[in-house]
Amino acid sequence: MFQKKWFNPIKMRPFTTIIITGCAIAFALDITVDFGSAFGVLYVPLLFLRLTMPRPPSIYLLLCIVLLLTTMGFFFPNISSNLNEALFDRLMTVLAAIFTAVLIEKNIKAAQHLNVSRANEARMRFKTELIENEIRIAKGLQESILPKSFPTSHSVSGHGIMVPARDVGGDFFDFIVIDEFHIGIAIADVTGKGVPAAFFMAIVRTLLRTIALLKLSPSDCLSRLNEQLAVENEQDMFVTVFYGIIDIRTGEFCYANGGHNAPALVKANGEFFWLPETGGIIVGIMKGVKYQEQRVQLDVGDFLFLYTDGVVEAFNINKEDFSDRRLSKVLCECRKLPTTELTESVLAAVKAFENGAPQADDITCVGLRYEGV
């Protein structure tokens, strides 16, 4: 305890006073300069040892040796001069060795720490690259299951686009050729974002396409899809789905809605309205749900726009949302554009509205125009 009190790094300064006092006494009494030089030369390495070594050698022992040497030089100046000098040299050699050993040890530890840091950094870099590669693969797989183009038809044109909020998303759309006269159009939004939502999205899309090819009505398709998803849904993931079938001979569009945003219908004359609701709840919540359906007649030039909530709920830097009002305005202004340009114009309007604000949710737009027979 006494050593820690005297040789605490903050309390090392009193030795400077001792050194000056010792040198002054040696000069006044004409004592050998070994007294002053010993303290002066040893003070710095002693301080270094105290500050750097976790368990330094007894500094009191070293100081006692110095005091012994100087005492011998005072009382026995004739017989101890050579001995004093020799012992002092040995002591300095020992201190120099300790000094060097401490420096080497500190350098080794620093190098080891640097190597460990570099190894950890390389390991983290490898893991990051591995994760990024897996996400790229997942993104490529997701893009591959989305339709690249609308089925060839002289009576109907369509286009879809999906922009995930992250690398992969939970939105999807699909065009399903049921037979030569009927084409199914689906759009869905899985709860959540990222890889889990994308994985669940792939399941929903596969099930819906399989059920739709059974040539069932839109309401029966959603009812069957709901039963399949609700049976084993331990992760409590759900999906909003809008599914409709257009008869390309007549323009009649039959649809069912499972908790999704109501599509917009823009007539060729500029008239605008939202499709009537069918009262269906989100798909996958519970078993035994029966979905209803509605029918609407599309005339030549009418445009049907399907979308996910990432469109109307996009926010700008002022925390304002894009809203149904802005969407309806863009659709009316762009209603005469080709289907592909119209959907891309809506996406461009949303991005311009965000004005650099981060995308809050996946954005999906699907356009369908009835061209007539």
Stockholm file with secondary structure:
# STOCKHOLM 1.0

chainA/1-373         MFQKKWFNPIKMRPFTTIIITGCAIAFALDITVDFGSAFGVLYVPLLFLRLTMPRPPSIYLLLCIVLLLTTMGFFFPNISSNLNEALFDRLMTVLAAIFTAVLIEKNIKAAQHLNVSRANEARMRFKTELIENEIRIAKGLQESILPKSFPTSHSVSGHGIMVPARDVGGDFFDFIVIDEFHIGIAIADVTGKGVPAAFFMAIVRTLLRTIALLKLSPSDCLSRLNEQLAVENEQDMFVTVFYGIIDIRTGEFCYANGGHNAPALVKANGEFFWLPETGGIIVGIMKGVKYQEQRVQLDVGDFLFLYTDGVVEAFNINKEDFSDRRLSKVLCECRKLPTTELTESVLAAVKAFENGAPQADDITCVGLRYEGV
#=GR chainA/1-373 SS CHHHHHSCGGGCTHHHHHHHHHHHHHHHTTCCTHHHHHHHHHHHHHHHHHHHCSSCCCHHHHHHHHHHHHHHHHHCTTTSHHHHHHHHHHHHHHHHHHHHHHHHHHHHHHHHHHHHHHHHHHHHHHHHHHHHHHHHHHHHHHHHHSCSSCCCCSSEEEEEEEECSSSSCSEEEEEEEEETTEEEEEEEEESSCHHHHHHHHHHHHHHHHHHHTTTCCHHHHHHHHHHHHHHSCTTCCCEEEEEEEEETTTCEEEEEEESCCCCEEECTTSCEEECCCCCBCCBTSSTTCCCCCEEEECCTTCEEEEECHHHHTCBCTTSCBCHHHHHHHHHHHTTTSCHHHHHHHHHHHHHHHHTTCCCCSCEEEEEEEECCC
#=GC SS_cons         CHHHHHSCGGGCTHHHHHHHHHHHHHHHTTCCTHHHHHHHHHHHHHHHHHHHCSSCCCHHHHHHHHHHHHHHHHHCTTTSHHHHHHHHHHHHHHHHHHHHHHHHHHHHHHHHHHHHHHHHHHHHHHHHHHHHHHHHHHHHHHHHHSCSSCCCCSSEEEEEEEECSSSSCSEEEEEEEEETTEEEEEEEEESSCHHHHHHHHHHHHHHHHHHHTTTCCHHHHHHHHHHHHHHSCTTCCCEEEEEEEEETTTCEEEEEEESCCCCEEECTTSCEEECCCCCBCCBTSSTTCCCCCEEEECCTTCEEEEECHHHHTCBCTTSCBCHHHHHHHHHHHTTTSCHHHHHHHHHHHHHHHHTTCCCCSCEEEEEEEECCC
//
